[in-house]
Amino acid sequence: MRITERTRLRVSRFLKAAGPLLLLAPAAWVQAQWAPSQPVEIIVGFSPGGGTDRTVRKINRIFQEKNLLANAVVVNKPGGAGSVGWAYLDQHAGNAHYIALATLTLLTNNITGRSKYNYTDFTPLAQLFTESVAVAVQPDSPIKDWKDLVARMKNDPASVTLGSSNRAGAAPLTFAMAIKAAGVDPTKMKLVVFNSAGEAMTAGLGGHVDVVVITSETVKLQLMGKKTRVLAISAAKRPASGAFATVPTLTEQGVNVVFGSWRLILGAKGMTQAQTAYWESLFAKLAASEDWKQELDNYDASNEYMNSADTRRFLDAQYAQLKEVLTELGLAK
């Protein structure tokens, strides 16, 4: 077949125009195929046995059992209210073999000056779930319900002793938002801070505090055993079944506050788009698995998977909201 000069010119022009794209194509293909090439470390900034540690180990167990990620280990880096773990992740910039489970304390520790690390120092990968906050009293408490609690605190905020853990944690901050929305000055509430959620619950069961403000998982067994009454939960809607199915939400009782203790995954700073996409896909598969859904049912937590971009927007909004609340409470630095 005879190739004319006109054809040669057309081919030449095409190759000249497409050249840069053709050179980029192999690189794009390689990036799209990124996967771990060494053991993955899932970092927990707290000691073994705590809530964050248990969650990570459940995630890793599902990864192993469902052949989603075969070679991963949980690495505990406790200390500094989680800062030791964040410092460790920060040492691996650009390395997608290191990821960590983050809680709301990453933001509050930064706002209150307890840690220099913030979510902007890392790569958001996926939002996973939110555990609601419960407001609980003894079964025979004279505080009849949420409205009764608000009425008492409106009359004298310090007349009700509240028990919780971590003054800047999800539970007391959710409660502060709720009573403010109900017309009570949150700066005047009488809060007793215990070393752990379990200690706060024990104090409530023993009558050492009037009300316990705590995450739903901590109070669940006591509620099932009728050792406590729960006045409200901070979820968007109450569960269809289970221990909290008969407990009204704050919104049902006229308080437009939906908040809680969330869990999400961050990677080191400087990860590529392909690396981020790999982890987005993996956690999307986790969120869709029946094993994970069952775990969240056990937590009475809501499955709230978000991809990297949506998680970043979520964190932007959360930081602004938490800074406003902590500033009002006099806890921001």
C-alpha positions as CSV (number, residue, x, y, z in Angstrom):
1,M,0.0,0.0,0.0
2,R,1.4,3.4,-1.1
3,I,1.5,6.0,1.7
4,T,1.0,9.5,0.4
5,E,2.8,12.6,1.6
6,R,-0.5,13.9,3.0
7,T,-0.9,10.7,5.1
8,R,2.6,11.1,6.4
9,L,1.9,14.7,7.5
10,R,-1.3,13.6,9.2
11,V,0.4,10.9,11.2
12,S,3.2,13.2,12.1
13,R,0.8,15.8,13.4
14,F,-1.1,13.2,15.4
15,L,2.0,11.9,17.0
16,K,3.3,15.3,17.8
17,A,0.0,16.3,19.5
18,A,-0.5,12.9,21.3
19,G,3.2,12.5,22.3
20,P,2.9,14.0,25.9
21,L,-0.2,11.9,26.6
22,L,1.5,8.7,25.3
23,L,4.5,9.4,27.6
24,L,2.2,9.9,30.6
25,A,0.1,6.8,30.0
26,P,2.6,4.3,31.4
27,A,3.1,6.4,34.5
28,A,-0.7,6.8,35.0
29,W,-1.2,3.0,34.6
30,V,1.5,2.2,37.2
31,Q,0.0,4.7,39.7
32,A,-3.5,3.2,39.2
33,Q,-2.1,-0.2,40.0
34,W,-0.6,0.8,43.4
35,A,-0.9,-1.7,46.2
36,P,1.1,-2.4,49.4
37,S,4.6,-3.9,48.7
38,Q,5.5,-4.3,52.3
39,P,3.7,-5.0,55.6
40,V,1.1,-2.3,56.5
41,E,1.2,-0.7,59.9
42,I,-2.1,0.4,61.4
43,I,-1.2,2.8,64.1
44,V,-3.0,3.2,67.4
45,G,-2.0,6.1,69.6
46,F,-3.2,4.4,72.7
47,S,-2.4,1.3,74.8
48,P,-3.7,-2.1,73.9
49,G,-7.2,-3.0,75.2
50,G,-8.8,0.4,74.9
51,G,-11.7,1.3,72.6
52,T,-9.6,2.6,69.8
53,D,-7.3,-0.4,69.9
54,R,-10.2,-2.8,69.9
55,T,-11.7,-1.1,66.8
56,V,-8.5,-1.3,64.9
57,R,-8.0,-5.0,65.7
58,K,-11.5,-5.8,64.6
59,I,-10.8,-4.0,61.3
60,N,-7.6,-5.9,60.8
61,R,-9.3,-9.2,61.6
62,I,-11.9,-8.6,58.9
63,F,-9.2,-7.6,56.5
64,Q,-7.5,-11.0,57.1
65,E,-10.6,-13.1,57.1
66,K,-12.0,-11.6,53.9
67,N,-8.6,-11.5,52.1
68,L,-8.9,-7.8,51.7
69,L,-5.4,-7.1,53.1
70,A,-3.3,-10.0,54.0
71,N,-0.2,-8.4,55.5
72,A,-1.0,-5.8,58.1
73,V,-0.1,-5.4,61.8
74,V,-1.5,-3.2,64.6
75,V,1.2,-1.0,66.2
76,N,0.4,0.7,69.5
77,K,2.2,4.0,70.1
78,P,0.7,5.3,73.4
79,G,1.5,8.5,75.0
80,G,0.9,12.3,74.9
81,A,-2.9,11.9,74.5
82,G,-2.3,10.2,71.1
83,S,0.5,12.6,70.1
84,V,3.2,9.8,70.1
85,G,1.2,7.9,67.5
86,W,0.8,11.0,65.3
87,A,4.5,11.8,65.6
88,Y,5.2,8.2,64.4
89,L,2.9,8.6,61.4
90,D,4.4,12.0,60.6
91,Q,7.8,10.3,60.2
92,H,6.6,8.4,57.2
93,A,5.5,11.2,54.8
94,G,4.6,9.9,51.4
95,N,4.6,6.2,52.5
96,A,1.1,4.7,52.2
97,H,2.1,1.6,54.2
98,Y,1.4,3.5,57.4
99,I,-2.2,4.5,58.3
100,A,-3.9,5.3,61.6
101,L,-7.3,5.4,63.2
102,A,-8.3,8.9,64.3
103,T,-10.9,10.0,66.8
104,L,-12.2,13.4,67.7
105,T,-9.4,13.9,70.2
106,L,-7.0,14.6,67.3
107,L,-8.9,17.9,66.8
108,T,-9.7,18.7,70.4
109,N,-6.1,18.1,71.5
110,N,-4.9,20.5,68.9
111,I,-7.5,23.2,69.8
112,T,-6.8,22.9,73.5
113,G,-3.0,23.0,73.0
114,R,-2.3,19.5,74.2
115,S,-0.9,18.5,70.8
116,K,0.8,20.3,67.9
117,Y,-0.6,17.8,65.4
118,N,-3.8,18.4,63.5
119,Y,-5.7,16.7,60.7
120,T,-4.1,19.0,58.2
121,D,-0.8,17.3,58.9
122,F,-2.0,14.0,57.4
123,T,-4.0,12.6,54.4
124,P,-7.7,11.9,55.1
125,L,-8.5,8.5,53.7
126,A,-12.0,7.4,54.9
127,Q,-14.6,8.2,57.5
128,L,-16.0,5.0,59.1
129,F,-18.6,5.4,61.7
130,T,-20.0,7.5,64.6
131,E,-20.9,6.2,68.0
132,S,-23.6,8.3,69.7
133,V,-23.5,9.8,73.2
134,A,-25.9,8.7,75.9
135,V,-27.1,10.7,78.9
136,A,-27.8,8.2,81.7
137,V,-29.1,8.2,85.3
138,Q,-29.7,5.6,88.0
139,P,-33.0,3.7,87.6
140,D,-34.5,5.4,90.7
141,S,-33.1,8.9,89.9
142,P,-35.5,11.7,90.7
143,I,-34.6,13.1,87.3
144,K,-37.5,11.7,85.3
145,D,-36.5,12.5,81.7
146,W,-34.5,14.9,79.5
147,K,-37.0,17.7,79.9
148,D,-36.8,17.3,83.7
149,L,-33.0,17.5,83.5
150,V,-33.1,20.6,81.4
151,A,-35.6,22.3,83.7
152,R,-33.3,21.6,86.7
153,M,-30.3,22.9,85.0
154,K,-32.1,26.0,83.8
155,N,-33.0,26.7,87.4
156,D,-29.5,26.0,88.6
157,P,-26.9,24.5,86.2
158,A,-24.6,23.5,89.1
159,S,-27.4,21.6,90.9
160,V,-26.8,18.6,88.7
161,T,-23.4,16.8,89.0
162,L,-22.3,15.3,85.7
163,G,-19.7,12.6,85.3
164,S,-17.7,11.9,82.1
165,S,-14.1,11.3,80.9
166,N,-11.9,13.8,79.1
167,R,-13.3,17.3,79.5
168,A,-12.7,17.9,75.8
169,G,-14.0,14.5,74.7
170,A,-17.0,13.8,72.4
171,A,-19.4,13.0,75.3
172,P,-19.1,16.2,77.4
173,L,-18.9,18.4,74.3
174,T,-22.0,16.8,72.8
175,F,-23.8,17.4,76.1
176,A,-22.6,21.0,76.2
177,M,-24.0,21.6,72.7
178,A,-27.3,20.0,73.7
179,I,-27.9,22.0,76.9
180,K,-27.0,25.2,75.1
181,A,-29.5,24.4,72.4
182,A,-32.0,23.7,75.2
183,G,-31.4,27.2,76.8
184,V,-28.8,26.3,79.5
185,D,-25.4,28.1,79.9
186,P,-22.9,25.2,79.3
187,T,-20.1,27.2,81.0
188,K,-21.9,26.8,84.3
189,M,-22.4,23.0,84.2
190,K,-20.8,21.0,87.1
191,L,-18.6,18.4,85.4
192,V,-16.6,15.8,87.2
193,V,-13.9,14.3,85.0
194,F,-12.8,10.7,85.6
195,N,-9.8,8.8,84.3
196,S,-11.9,6.6,82.0
197,A,-15.4,6.1,80.7
198,G,-15.6,3.0,82.9
199,E,-14.8,5.0,86.0
200,A,-17.5,7.6,85.1
201,M,-20.0,4.8,84.6
202,T,-19.1,3.2,88.0
203,A,-19.5,6.6,89.7
204,G,-23.0,7.0,88.1
205,L,-24.1,3.5,89.2
206,G,-22.9,4.2,92.7
207,G,-24.7,7.5,92.9
208,H,-21.6,9.6,93.2
209,V,-22.7,11.8,90.3
210,D,-26.3,12.6,89.2
211,V,-25.9,12.1,85.5
212,V,-23.3,10.2,83.4
213,V,-22.5,11.6,79.9
214,I,-20.8,8.8,78.0
215,T,-20.6,7.0,74.7
216,S,-23.4,4.5,74.0
217,E,-21.2,1.4,74.0
218,T,-20.0,2.1,77.6
219,V,-23.6,2.2,78.9
220,K,-25.1,-0.5,76.8
221,L,-24.7,-3.5,79.2
222,Q,-26.0,-1.5,82.2
223,L,-29.0,-0.4,80.1
224,M,-29.7,-4.0,79.1
225,G,-29.4,-5.1,82.7
226,K,-31.8,-2.3,83.8
227,K,-29.0,-0.9,86.1
228,T,-29.4,2.5,84.5
229,R,-31.9,4.7,82.6
230,V,-30.9,6.6,79.4
231,L,-32.6,9.9,79.0
232,A,-31.4,10.6,75.5
233,I,-28.9,9.6,72.8
234,S,-27.3,12.0,70.3
235,A,-27.8,9.8,67.1
236,A,-29.7,11.1,64.1
237,K,-32.4,8.5,64.8
238,R,-32.8,5.7,67.3
239,P,-31.9,2.2,66.3
240,A,-34.7,0.0,65.0
241,S,-33.8,-2.7,67.5
242,G,-31.5,-3.4,70.4
243,A,-30.8,-1.8,73.7
244,F,-31.4,1.8,72.5
245,A,-34.5,1.2,70.4
246,T,-36.7,2.6,73.2
247,V,-34.5,5.6,74.0
248,P,-35.5,8.9,72.4
249,T,-32.9,11.0,70.5
250,L,-32.2,14.6,71.4
251,T,-33.9,15.7,68.1
252,E,-37.0,13.8,69.1
253,Q,-37.1,15.9,72.2
254,G,-36.7,19.2,70.5
255,V,-32.9,19.6,70.6
256,N,-31.4,19.9,67.2
257,V,-28.1,18.3,68.0
258,V,-26.7,15.3,66.3
259,F,-23.1,14.6,67.3
260,G,-20.9,11.8,68.6
261,S,-17.6,10.0,68.8
262,W,-16.5,9.3,65.2
263,R,-13.7,7.1,63.8
264,L,-11.9,7.7,60.6
265,I,-8.6,6.7,58.9
266,L,-5.7,9.0,58.1
267,G,-2.6,8.3,56.2
268,A,0.8,10.1,56.2
269,K,1.1,13.4,54.5
270,G,2.1,13.6,50.9
271,M,0.4,10.4,49.7
272,T,-0.3,10.2,45.9
273,Q,-3.7,10.1,44.4
274,A,-3.3,6.4,43.5
275,Q,-2.3,5.5,47.0
276,T,-5.3,7.4,48.4
277,A,-7.6,5.6,45.9
278,Y,-6.3,2.2,47.0
279,W,-7.2,2.9,50.7
280,E,-10.6,4.5,49.7
281,S,-11.5,1.3,47.8
282,L,-10.3,-1.0,50.6
283,F,-12.4,0.8,53.3
284,A,-15.4,1.0,51.0
285,K,-15.2,-2.8,50.8
286,L,-14.9,-3.0,54.6
287,A,-18.0,-0.7,55.0
288,A,-20.0,-2.9,52.7
289,S,-19.1,-6.2,54.4
290,E,-21.7,-8.0,56.5
291,D,-19.0,-8.6,59.2
292,W,-18.4,-4.9,59.6
293,K,-22.1,-4.1,59.6
294,Q,-22.5,-6.6,62.4
295,E,-19.7,-5.0,64.4
296,L,-21.4,-1.6,64.1
297,D,-24.7,-3.1,65.2
298,N,-22.9,-4.3,68.3
299,Y,-21.6,-0.8,68.9
300,D,-25.0,0.7,68.1
301,A,-23.0,2.9,65.8
302,S,-24.0,4.3,62.4
303,N,-22.1,3.3,59.3
304,E,-20.9,6.5,57.7
305,Y,-18.3,5.6,55.1
306,M,-17.0,8.6,53.2
307,N,-14.2,8.8,50.7
308,S,-11.0,10.9,51.1
309,A,-12.4,14.2,49.7
310,D,-15.6,14.0,51.7
311,T,-13.7,13.1,54.8
312,R,-11.5,16.2,54.4
313,R,-14.7,18.4,54.2
314,F,-16.1,16.6,57.2
315,L,-13.0,17.4,59.2
316,D,-13.0,21.0,58.1
317,A,-16.5,21.4,59.4
318,Q,-15.8,19.4,62.6
319,Y,-12.8,21.5,63.5
320,A,-14.7,24.8,63.1
321,Q,-17.6,23.5,65.2
322,L,-15.4,22.1,67.9
323,K,-13.2,25.2,68.1
324,E,-16.4,27.3,68.6
325,V,-17.6,25.0,71.5
326,L,-14.2,24.7,73.2
327,T,-13.7,28.5,72.9
328,E,-17.0,29.1,74.6
329,L,-16.2,26.7,77.4
330,G,-12.8,28.4,77.9
331,L,-10.8,25.4,76.9
332,A,-9.3,26.6,73.6
333,K,-5.8,27.9,73.5
